[in-house]
Amino acid sequence: MAERKYTSAGTDGWLNVRREPSGIIIALPEYIATEMESSSNGRDHFIVKEGVERGNRFSVKAGYLKTQPPAYRPAASMQFSLSRSILTYATGRARAFTDEGNPIRPGTHPIQLPDFPHHLGAIYLQQSAYAKNWFYLGQGNSVIGKNDRYLHPGGVSNGCITVHPTDWTQLYQYLVLCRSGDEKTVGNVVVVR
């Protein structure tokens, strides 16, 4: 029987793994549930059970998959006020904004698990070690230029919910452990005027 294990990551919240059988290196977010298949030649072979890579096979150097489940929380229920530029969540508040010319629409938006390291966040790494860890707001997968609104840190917004970089670490550490039970999302954000 396959064993359930969880990704552990470095100080940036990402774990580099090898896609099997192609050997391409990608990064998975921390705390992702996996199903361990085997261990050989110092590598653990596993299937990802949640997030955008769900169902795909990978391997990683032995020791980076943990048996102890993370301290998961229930789904996040957040609110972003366009007029007040405040994002509220169960354990705090964050300063946030959107592009006035292309604002995120009012309503409820699902918040997905981080999908890949977003290099546009690198300029904010001094304010948050997790600046490249963005949460896609929507159904399915993000499509650049068409369906690509995220919850992310920064000083520039193209219609996403953009959080002040110094408020990002606390929000990220809360959200990354939330689960909705659908193997894809961490909760919802309601955008209000």
mmCIF file of the C-alpha atoms, coordinates in Angstrom:
data_MODEL
# 
_entry.id   MODEL 
# 
loop_
_atom_site.group_PDB 
_atom_site.id 
_atom_site.type_symbol 
_atom_site.label_atom_id 
_atom_site.label_alt_id 
_atom_site.label_comp_id 
_atom_site.label_asym_id 
_atom_site.label_entity_id 
_atom_site.label_seq_id 
_atom_site.pdbx_PDB_ins_code 
_atom_site.Cartn_x 
_atom_site.Cartn_y 
_atom_site.Cartn_z 
_atom_site.occupancy 
_atom_site.B_iso_or_equiv 
_atom_site.pdbx_formal_charge 
_atom_site.auth_seq_id 
_atom_site.auth_comp_id 
_atom_site.auth_asym_id 
_atom_site.auth_atom_id 
_atom_site.pdbx_PDB_model_num 
ATOM 1   C CA . MET A 1 1   ? 0.000   0.000  0.000   1.00 0.00 ? 1   MET A CA 1 
ATOM 2   C CA . ALA A 1 2   ? 1.297   3.449  -0.900  1.00 0.00 ? 2   ALA A CA 1 
ATOM 3   C CA . GLU A 1 3   ? 2.299   5.728  1.962   1.00 0.00 ? 3   GLU A CA 1 
ATOM 4   C CA . ARG A 1 4   ? 1.076   9.329  2.299   1.00 0.00 ? 4   ARG A CA 1 
ATOM 5   C CA . LYS A 1 5   ? 3.946   11.821 2.713   1.00 0.00 ? 5   LYS A CA 1 
ATOM 6   C CA . TYR A 1 6   ? 4.327   15.601 2.488   1.00 0.00 ? 6   TYR A CA 1 
ATOM 7   C CA . THR A 1 7   ? 6.810   17.890 0.795   1.00 0.00 ? 7   THR A CA 1 
ATOM 8   C CA . SER A 1 8   ? 9.225   19.833 2.958   1.00 0.00 ? 8   SER A CA 1 
ATOM 9   C CA . ALA A 1 9   ? 11.023  22.818 1.528   1.00 0.00 ? 9   ALA A CA 1 
ATOM 10  C CA . GLY A 1 10  ? 13.839  25.231 2.087   1.00 0.00 ? 10  GLY A CA 1 
ATOM 11  C CA . THR A 1 11  ? 13.507  28.726 3.489   1.00 0.00 ? 11  THR A CA 1 
ATOM 12  C CA . ASP A 1 12  ? 11.706  29.921 0.344   1.00 0.00 ? 12  ASP A CA 1 
ATOM 13  C CA . GLY A 1 13  ? 8.803   27.441 0.523   1.00 0.00 ? 13  GLY A CA 1 
ATOM 14  C CA . TRP A 1 14  ? 9.788   25.442 -2.601  1.00 0.00 ? 14  TRP A CA 1 
ATOM 15  C CA . LEU A 1 15  ? 11.199  21.942 -3.108  1.00 0.00 ? 15  LEU A CA 1 
ATOM 16  C CA . ASN A 1 16  ? 13.024  21.126 -6.348  1.00 0.00 ? 16  ASN A CA 1 
ATOM 17  C CA . VAL A 1 17  ? 11.993  17.713 -7.673  1.00 0.00 ? 17  VAL A CA 1 
ATOM 18  C CA . ARG A 1 18  ? 12.605  15.685 -10.824 1.00 0.00 ? 18  ARG A CA 1 
ATOM 19  C CA . ARG A 1 19  ? 9.660   15.005 -13.133 1.00 0.00 ? 19  ARG A CA 1 
ATOM 20  C CA . GLU A 1 20  ? 9.590   11.321 -14.104 1.00 0.00 ? 20  GLU A CA 1 
ATOM 21  C CA . PRO A 1 21  ? 10.428  9.985  -16.567 1.00 0.00 ? 21  PRO A CA 1 
ATOM 22  C CA . SER A 1 22  ? 11.613  13.165 -18.368 1.00 0.00 ? 22  SER A CA 1 
ATOM 23  C CA . GLY A 1 23  ? 14.050  14.242 -15.647 1.00 0.00 ? 23  GLY A CA 1 
ATOM 24  C CA . ILE A 1 24  ? 13.008  17.917 -15.900 1.00 0.00 ? 24  ILE A CA 1 
ATOM 25  C CA . ILE A 1 25  ? 13.495  19.775 -12.608 1.00 0.00 ? 25  ILE A CA 1 
ATOM 26  C CA . ILE A 1 26  ? 10.514  21.748 -11.298 1.00 0.00 ? 26  ILE A CA 1 
ATOM 27  C CA . ALA A 1 27  ? 9.613   23.222 -7.902  1.00 0.00 ? 27  ALA A CA 1 
ATOM 28  C CA . LEU A 1 28  ? 6.716   22.036 -5.747  1.00 0.00 ? 28  LEU A CA 1 
ATOM 29  C CA . PRO A 1 29  ? 5.327   24.127 -2.888  1.00 0.00 ? 29  PRO A CA 1 
ATOM 30  C CA . GLU A 1 30  ? 5.846   23.031 0.690   1.00 0.00 ? 30  GLU A CA 1 
ATOM 31  C CA . TYR A 1 31  ? 3.244   20.919 2.522   1.00 0.00 ? 31  TYR A CA 1 
ATOM 32  C CA . ILE A 1 32  ? 1.891   19.235 -0.631  1.00 0.00 ? 32  ILE A CA 1 
ATOM 33  C CA . ALA A 1 33  ? 0.422   15.765 -0.048  1.00 0.00 ? 33  ALA A CA 1 
ATOM 34  C CA . THR A 1 34  ? 2.080   12.962 -1.999  1.00 0.00 ? 34  THR A CA 1 
ATOM 35  C CA . GLU A 1 35  ? 1.772   9.210  -2.348  1.00 0.00 ? 35  GLU A CA 1 
ATOM 36  C CA . MET A 1 36  ? 5.129   7.481  -1.935  1.00 0.00 ? 36  MET A CA 1 
ATOM 37  C CA . GLU A 1 37  ? 5.643   4.741  -4.530  1.00 0.00 ? 37  GLU A CA 1 
ATOM 38  C CA . SER A 1 38  ? 9.203   3.540  -3.904  1.00 0.00 ? 38  SER A CA 1 
ATOM 39  C CA . SER A 1 39  ? 12.759  4.435  -2.912  1.00 0.00 ? 39  SER A CA 1 
ATOM 40  C CA . SER A 1 40  ? 15.807  3.561  -4.994  1.00 0.00 ? 40  SER A CA 1 
ATOM 41  C CA . ASN A 1 41  ? 19.319  4.896  -5.568  1.00 0.00 ? 41  ASN A CA 1 
ATOM 42  C CA . GLY A 1 42  ? 18.893  7.497  -2.817  1.00 0.00 ? 42  GLY A CA 1 
ATOM 43  C CA . ARG A 1 43  ? 15.701  8.932  -4.331  1.00 0.00 ? 43  ARG A CA 1 
ATOM 44  C CA . ASP A 1 44  ? 12.071  8.775  -3.243  1.00 0.00 ? 44  ASP A CA 1 
ATOM 45  C CA . HIS A 1 45  ? 9.569   8.248  -6.077  1.00 0.00 ? 45  HIS A CA 1 
ATOM 46  C CA . PHE A 1 46  ? 6.071   9.643  -5.564  1.00 0.00 ? 46  PHE A CA 1 
ATOM 47  C CA . ILE A 1 47  ? 2.815   10.910 -7.084  1.00 0.00 ? 47  ILE A CA 1 
ATOM 48  C CA . VAL A 1 48  ? 1.570   14.401 -6.213  1.00 0.00 ? 48  VAL A CA 1 
ATOM 49  C CA . LYS A 1 49  ? -1.929  14.293 -4.707  1.00 0.00 ? 49  LYS A CA 1 
ATOM 50  C CA . GLU A 1 50  ? -2.897  17.999 -4.790  1.00 0.00 ? 50  GLU A CA 1 
ATOM 51  C CA . GLY A 1 51  ? -2.228  21.254 -6.604  1.00 0.00 ? 51  GLY A CA 1 
ATOM 52  C CA . VAL A 1 52  ? -1.534  21.860 -10.302 1.00 0.00 ? 52  VAL A CA 1 
ATOM 53  C CA . GLU A 1 53  ? 0.787   18.823 -10.508 1.00 0.00 ? 53  GLU A CA 1 
ATOM 54  C CA . ARG A 1 54  ? -1.787  16.433 -9.006  1.00 0.00 ? 54  ARG A CA 1 
ATOM 55  C CA . GLY A 1 55  ? -1.489  12.956 -10.522 1.00 0.00 ? 55  GLY A CA 1 
ATOM 56  C CA . ASN A 1 56  ? 2.021   13.491 -11.894 1.00 0.00 ? 56  ASN A CA 1 
ATOM 57  C CA . ARG A 1 57  ? 5.070   11.401 -10.976 1.00 0.00 ? 57  ARG A CA 1 
ATOM 58  C CA . PHE A 1 58  ? 8.271   12.838 -9.519  1.00 0.00 ? 58  PHE A CA 1 
ATOM 59  C CA . SER A 1 59  ? 11.352  11.857 -7.571  1.00 0.00 ? 59  SER A CA 1 
ATOM 60  C CA . VAL A 1 60  ? 13.423  13.714 -4.997  1.00 0.00 ? 60  VAL A CA 1 
ATOM 61  C CA . LYS A 1 61  ? 16.541  13.034 -2.962  1.00 0.00 ? 61  LYS A CA 1 
ATOM 62  C CA . ALA A 1 62  ? 15.568  10.813 -0.013  1.00 0.00 ? 62  ALA A CA 1 
ATOM 63  C CA . GLY A 1 63  ? 14.606  12.688 3.142   1.00 0.00 ? 63  GLY A CA 1 
ATOM 64  C CA . TYR A 1 64  ? 12.608  15.577 1.672   1.00 0.00 ? 64  TYR A CA 1 
ATOM 65  C CA . LEU A 1 65  ? 9.235   13.872 2.017   1.00 0.00 ? 65  LEU A CA 1 
ATOM 66  C CA . LYS A 1 66  ? 7.933   13.864 5.583   1.00 0.00 ? 66  LYS A CA 1 
ATOM 67  C CA . THR A 1 67  ? 5.630   11.309 7.192   1.00 0.00 ? 67  THR A CA 1 
ATOM 68  C CA . GLN A 1 68  ? 4.195   13.719 9.776   1.00 0.00 ? 68  GLN A CA 1 
ATOM 69  C CA . PRO A 1 69  ? 1.213   15.589 8.296   1.00 0.00 ? 69  PRO A CA 1 
ATOM 70  C CA . PRO A 1 70  ? 1.415   19.386 8.395   1.00 0.00 ? 70  PRO A CA 1 
ATOM 71  C CA . ALA A 1 71  ? -0.872  21.268 10.795  1.00 0.00 ? 71  ALA A CA 1 
ATOM 72  C CA . TYR A 1 72  ? -3.485  21.903 8.105   1.00 0.00 ? 72  TYR A CA 1 
ATOM 73  C CA . ARG A 1 73  ? -6.204  24.464 8.753   1.00 0.00 ? 73  ARG A CA 1 
ATOM 74  C CA . PRO A 1 74  ? -9.756  24.659 7.388   1.00 0.00 ? 74  PRO A CA 1 
ATOM 75  C CA . ALA A 1 75  ? -10.369 26.571 4.166   1.00 0.00 ? 75  ALA A CA 1 
ATOM 76  C CA . ALA A 1 76  ? -9.544  30.274 4.310   1.00 0.00 ? 76  ALA A CA 1 
ATOM 77  C CA . SER A 1 77  ? -12.403 32.737 4.043   1.00 0.00 ? 77  SER A CA 1 
ATOM 78  C CA . MET A 1 78  ? -10.956 36.148 3.224   1.00 0.00 ? 78  MET A CA 1 
ATOM 79  C CA . GLN A 1 79  ? -12.322 39.525 2.184   1.00 0.00 ? 79  GLN A CA 1 
ATOM 80  C CA . PHE A 1 80  ? -10.636 42.166 0.033   1.00 0.00 ? 80  PHE A CA 1 
ATOM 81  C CA . SER A 1 81  ? -12.114 45.662 0.205   1.00 0.00 ? 81  SER A CA 1 
ATOM 82  C CA . LEU A 1 82  ? -11.404 47.614 -2.986  1.00 0.00 ? 82  LEU A CA 1 
ATOM 83  C CA . SER A 1 83  ? -12.317 50.947 -1.375  1.00 0.00 ? 83  SER A CA 1 
ATOM 84  C CA . ARG A 1 84  ? -10.300 50.416 1.823   1.00 0.00 ? 84  ARG A CA 1 
ATOM 85  C CA . SER A 1 85  ? -7.369  48.542 0.221   1.00 0.00 ? 85  SER A CA 1 
ATOM 86  C CA . ILE A 1 86  ? -7.439  45.979 3.038   1.00 0.00 ? 86  ILE A CA 1 
ATOM 87  C CA . LEU A 1 87  ? -7.386  42.185 2.860   1.00 0.00 ? 87  LEU A CA 1 
ATOM 88  C CA . THR A 1 88  ? -8.779  40.529 6.002   1.00 0.00 ? 88  THR A CA 1 
ATOM 89  C CA . TYR A 1 89  ? -8.286  36.887 6.980   1.00 0.00 ? 89  TYR A CA 1 
ATOM 90  C CA . ALA A 1 90  ? -8.687  34.720 10.077  1.00 0.00 ? 90  ALA A CA 1 
ATOM 91  C CA . THR A 1 91  ? -5.382  35.629 11.709  1.00 0.00 ? 91  THR A CA 1 
ATOM 92  C CA . GLY A 1 92  ? -4.808  39.177 10.491  1.00 0.00 ? 92  GLY A CA 1 
ATOM 93  C CA . ARG A 1 93  ? -5.070  41.952 7.942   1.00 0.00 ? 93  ARG A CA 1 
ATOM 94  C CA . ALA A 1 94  ? -2.848  42.991 5.069   1.00 0.00 ? 94  ALA A CA 1 
ATOM 95  C CA . ARG A 1 95  ? -2.524  46.154 3.043   1.00 0.00 ? 95  ARG A CA 1 
ATOM 96  C CA . ALA A 1 96  ? -3.500  45.315 -0.535  1.00 0.00 ? 96  ALA A CA 1 
ATOM 97  C CA . PHE A 1 97  ? -4.565  46.937 -3.788  1.00 0.00 ? 97  PHE A CA 1 
ATOM 98  C CA . THR A 1 98  ? -5.456  46.196 -7.405  1.00 0.00 ? 98  THR A CA 1 
ATOM 99  C CA . ASP A 1 99  ? -5.016  48.021 -10.706 1.00 0.00 ? 99  ASP A CA 1 
ATOM 100 C CA . GLU A 1 100 ? -7.639  50.795 -10.818 1.00 0.00 ? 100 GLU A CA 1 
ATOM 101 C CA . GLY A 1 101 ? -7.827  50.552 -14.614 1.00 0.00 ? 101 GLY A CA 1 
ATOM 102 C CA . ASN A 1 102 ? -8.185  46.757 -14.592 1.00 0.00 ? 102 ASN A CA 1 
ATOM 103 C CA . PRO A 1 103 ? -9.444  45.831 -11.111 1.00 0.00 ? 103 PRO A CA 1 
ATOM 104 C CA . ILE A 1 104 ? -10.248 42.331 -9.987  1.00 0.00 ? 104 ILE A CA 1 
ATOM 105 C CA . ARG A 1 105 ? -14.018 41.975 -10.237 1.00 0.00 ? 105 ARG A CA 1 
ATOM 106 C CA . PRO A 1 106 ? -16.202 41.962 -7.115  1.00 0.00 ? 106 PRO A CA 1 
ATOM 107 C CA . GLY A 1 107 ? -17.411 38.515 -6.095  1.00 0.00 ? 107 GLY A CA 1 
ATOM 108 C CA . THR A 1 108 ? -15.995 35.265 -4.767  1.00 0.00 ? 108 THR A CA 1 
ATOM 109 C CA . HIS A 1 109 ? -12.710 33.940 -6.140  1.00 0.00 ? 109 HIS A CA 1 
ATOM 110 C CA . PRO A 1 110 ? -11.193 30.527 -5.298  1.00 0.00 ? 110 PRO A CA 1 
ATOM 111 C CA . ILE A 1 111 ? -7.594  30.677 -4.045  1.00 0.00 ? 111 ILE A CA 1 
ATOM 112 C CA . GLN A 1 112 ? -5.455  27.864 -5.436  1.00 0.00 ? 112 GLN A CA 1 
ATOM 113 C CA . LEU A 1 113 ? -2.328  26.330 -3.950  1.00 0.00 ? 113 LEU A CA 1 
ATOM 114 C CA . PRO A 1 114 ? 0.888   27.976 -5.224  1.00 0.00 ? 114 PRO A CA 1 
ATOM 115 C CA . ASP A 1 115 ? 1.627   26.700 -8.740  1.00 0.00 ? 115 ASP A CA 1 
ATOM 116 C CA . PHE A 1 116 ? 5.290   27.542 -9.452  1.00 0.00 ? 116 PHE A CA 1 
ATOM 117 C CA . PRO A 1 117 ? 7.897   30.111 -8.319  1.00 0.00 ? 117 PRO A CA 1 
ATOM 118 C CA . HIS A 1 118 ? 6.956   33.478 -9.827  1.00 0.00 ? 118 HIS A CA 1 
ATOM 119 C CA . HIS A 1 119 ? 10.202  35.239 -10.636 1.00 0.00 ? 119 HIS A CA 1 
ATOM 120 C CA . LEU A 1 120 ? 8.541   38.671 -10.753 1.00 0.00 ? 120 LEU A CA 1 
ATOM 121 C CA . GLY A 1 121 ? 8.397   38.376 -6.966  1.00 0.00 ? 121 GLY A CA 1 
ATOM 122 C CA . ALA A 1 122 ? 12.193  38.157 -6.664  1.00 0.00 ? 122 ALA A CA 1 
ATOM 123 C CA . ILE A 1 123 ? 12.597  41.913 -6.187  1.00 0.00 ? 123 ILE A CA 1 
ATOM 124 C CA . TYR A 1 124 ? 10.612  41.626 -2.935  1.00 0.00 ? 124 TYR A CA 1 
ATOM 125 C CA . LEU A 1 125 ? 12.689  38.826 -1.376  1.00 0.00 ? 125 LEU A CA 1 
ATOM 126 C CA . GLN A 1 126 ? 14.250  41.233 1.132   1.00 0.00 ? 126 GLN A CA 1 
ATOM 127 C CA . GLN A 1 127 ? 10.775  41.908 2.537   1.00 0.00 ? 127 GLN A CA 1 
ATOM 128 C CA . SER A 1 128 ? 9.586   38.278 2.393   1.00 0.00 ? 128 SER A CA 1 
ATOM 129 C CA . ALA A 1 129 ? 11.403  35.004 1.743   1.00 0.00 ? 129 ALA A CA 1 
ATOM 130 C CA . TYR A 1 130 ? 8.120   33.813 0.186   1.00 0.00 ? 130 TYR A CA 1 
ATOM 131 C CA . ALA A 1 131 ? 7.807   36.624 -2.387  1.00 0.00 ? 131 ALA A CA 1 
ATOM 132 C CA . LYS A 1 132 ? 7.827   34.133 -5.308  1.00 0.00 ? 132 LYS A CA 1 
ATOM 133 C CA . ASN A 1 133 ? 4.974   32.077 -3.806  1.00 0.00 ? 133 ASN A CA 1 
ATOM 134 C CA . TRP A 1 134 ? 1.779   33.309 -5.488  1.00 0.00 ? 134 TRP A CA 1 
ATOM 135 C CA . PHE A 1 135 ? -1.779  31.975 -5.220  1.00 0.00 ? 135 PHE A CA 1 
ATOM 136 C CA . TYR A 1 136 ? -3.811  31.834 -8.449  1.00 0.00 ? 136 TYR A CA 1 
ATOM 137 C CA . LEU A 1 137 ? -7.337  33.256 -8.131  1.00 0.00 ? 137 LEU A CA 1 
ATOM 138 C CA . GLY A 1 138 ? -9.626  31.242 -10.369 1.00 0.00 ? 138 GLY A CA 1 
ATOM 139 C CA . GLN A 1 139 ? -10.751 27.890 -11.731 1.00 0.00 ? 139 GLN A CA 1 
ATOM 140 C CA . GLY A 1 140 ? -8.512  25.608 -13.793 1.00 0.00 ? 140 GLY A CA 1 
ATOM 141 C CA . ASN A 1 141 ? -4.988  26.741 -14.619 1.00 0.00 ? 141 ASN A CA 1 
ATOM 142 C CA . SER A 1 142 ? -3.700  30.256 -15.110 1.00 0.00 ? 142 SER A CA 1 
ATOM 143 C CA . VAL A 1 143 ? -3.372  31.430 -18.723 1.00 0.00 ? 143 VAL A CA 1 
ATOM 144 C CA . ILE A 1 144 ? -0.949  34.332 -19.183 1.00 0.00 ? 144 ILE A CA 1 
ATOM 145 C CA . GLY A 1 145 ? -2.710  37.460 -20.400 1.00 0.00 ? 145 GLY A CA 1 
ATOM 146 C CA . LYS A 1 146 ? -6.203  35.936 -20.305 1.00 0.00 ? 146 LYS A CA 1 
ATOM 147 C CA . ASN A 1 147 ? -6.863  34.268 -16.996 1.00 0.00 ? 147 ASN A CA 1 
ATOM 148 C CA . ASP A 1 148 ? -3.969  35.179 -14.753 1.00 0.00 ? 148 ASP A CA 1 
ATOM 149 C CA . ARG A 1 149 ? -5.116  37.022 -11.631 1.00 0.00 ? 149 ARG A CA 1 
ATOM 150 C CA . TYR A 1 150 ? -3.143  36.126 -8.535  1.00 0.00 ? 150 TYR A CA 1 
ATOM 151 C CA . LEU A 1 151 ? -2.866  36.940 -4.861  1.00 0.00 ? 151 LEU A CA 1 
ATOM 152 C CA . HIS A 1 152 ? 0.765   38.026 -4.570  1.00 0.00 ? 152 HIS A CA 1 
ATOM 153 C CA . PRO A 1 153 ? 3.167   40.474 -2.904  1.00 0.00 ? 153 PRO A CA 1 
ATOM 154 C CA . GLY A 1 154 ? 4.396   43.562 -4.672  1.00 0.00 ? 154 GLY A CA 1 
ATOM 155 C CA . GLY A 1 155 ? 4.253   47.232 -5.484  1.00 0.00 ? 155 GLY A CA 1 
ATOM 156 C CA . VAL A 1 156 ? 2.681   46.894 -8.945  1.00 0.00 ? 156 VAL A CA 1 
ATOM 157 C CA . SER A 1 157 ? -0.653  45.302 -9.873  1.00 0.00 ? 157 SER A CA 1 
ATOM 158 C CA . ASN A 1 158 ? -2.060  44.303 -13.246 1.00 0.00 ? 158 ASN A CA 1 
ATOM 159 C CA . GLY A 1 159 ? -5.472  43.479 -11.833 1.00 0.00 ? 159 GLY A CA 1 
ATOM 160 C CA . CYS A 1 160 ? -4.414  40.970 -9.201  1.00 0.00 ? 160 CYS A CA 1 
ATOM 161 C CA . ILE A 1 161 ? -4.836  41.339 -5.444  1.00 0.00 ? 161 ILE A CA 1 
ATOM 162 C CA . THR A 1 162 ? -1.410  42.726 -4.638  1.00 0.00 ? 162 THR A CA 1 
ATOM 163 C CA . VAL A 1 163 ? -0.299  42.644 -0.996  1.00 0.00 ? 163 VAL A CA 1 
ATOM 164 C CA . HIS A 1 164 ? 2.269   44.975 0.554   1.00 0.00 ? 164 HIS A CA 1 
ATOM 165 C CA . PRO A 1 165 ? 5.523   42.935 0.635   1.00 0.00 ? 165 PRO A CA 1 
ATOM 166 C CA . THR A 1 166 ? 6.062   43.400 4.386   1.00 0.00 ? 166 THR A CA 1 
ATOM 167 C CA . ASP A 1 167 ? 2.600   41.918 5.055   1.00 0.00 ? 167 ASP A CA 1 
ATOM 168 C CA . TRP A 1 168 ? 3.158   38.903 2.792   1.00 0.00 ? 168 TRP A CA 1 
ATOM 169 C CA . THR A 1 169 ? 5.031   36.450 5.061   1.00 0.00 ? 169 THR A CA 1 
ATOM 170 C CA . GLN A 1 170 ? 2.293   36.305 7.698   1.00 0.00 ? 170 GLN A CA 1 
ATOM 171 C CA . LEU A 1 171 ? -0.435  35.900 5.068   1.00 0.00 ? 171 LEU A CA 1 
ATOM 172 C CA . TYR A 1 172 ? 1.531   33.259 3.132   1.00 0.00 ? 172 TYR A CA 1 
ATOM 173 C CA . GLN A 1 173 ? 2.272   31.216 6.267   1.00 0.00 ? 173 GLN A CA 1 
ATOM 174 C CA . TYR A 1 174 ? -1.434  31.220 7.088   1.00 0.00 ? 174 TYR A CA 1 
ATOM 175 C CA . LEU A 1 175 ? -2.710  30.367 3.596   1.00 0.00 ? 175 LEU A CA 1 
ATOM 176 C CA . VAL A 1 176 ? -0.208  27.643 2.644   1.00 0.00 ? 176 VAL A CA 1 
ATOM 177 C CA . LEU A 1 177 ? -1.589  25.425 5.420   1.00 0.00 ? 177 LEU A CA 1 
ATOM 178 C CA . CYS A 1 178 ? -5.284  25.999 4.596   1.00 0.00 ? 178 CYS A CA 1 
ATOM 179 C CA . ARG A 1 179 ? -7.153  23.329 2.643   1.00 0.00 ? 179 ARG A CA 1 
ATOM 180 C CA . SER A 1 180 ? -10.625 23.333 1.072   1.00 0.00 ? 180 SER A CA 1 
ATOM 181 C CA . GLY A 1 181 ? -10.754 19.545 0.646   1.00 0.00 ? 181 GLY A CA 1 
ATOM 182 C CA . ASP A 1 182 ? -10.816 19.643 -3.178  1.00 0.00 ? 182 ASP A CA 1 
ATOM 183 C CA . GLU A 1 183 ? -7.056  18.957 -3.630  1.00 0.00 ? 183 GLU A CA 1 
ATOM 184 C CA . LYS A 1 184 ? -6.622  22.291 -5.434  1.00 0.00 ? 184 LYS A CA 1 
ATOM 185 C CA . THR A 1 185 ? -7.675  25.287 -3.333  1.00 0.00 ? 185 THR A CA 1 
ATOM 186 C CA . VAL A 1 186 ? -6.884  26.786 0.060   1.00 0.00 ? 186 VAL A CA 1 
ATOM 187 C CA . GLY A 1 187 ? -10.123 28.769 0.327   1.00 0.00 ? 187 GLY A CA 1 
ATOM 188 C CA . ASN A 1 188 ? -11.886 31.786 -1.152  1.00 0.00 ? 188 ASN A CA 1 
ATOM 189 C CA . VAL A 1 189 ? -11.547 35.545 -1.193  1.00 0.00 ? 189 VAL A CA 1 
ATOM 190 C CA . VAL A 1 190 ? -14.611 37.744 -1.503  1.00 0.00 ? 190 VAL A CA 1 
ATOM 191 C CA . VAL A 1 191 ? -13.891 41.024 -3.286  1.00 0.00 ? 191 VAL A CA 1 
ATOM 192 C CA . VAL A 1 192 ? -16.179 43.867 -2.183  1.00 0.00 ? 192 VAL A CA 1 
ATOM 193 C CA . ARG A 1 193 ? -16.365 47.506 -3.213  1.00 0.00 ? 193 ARG A CA 1 
# 
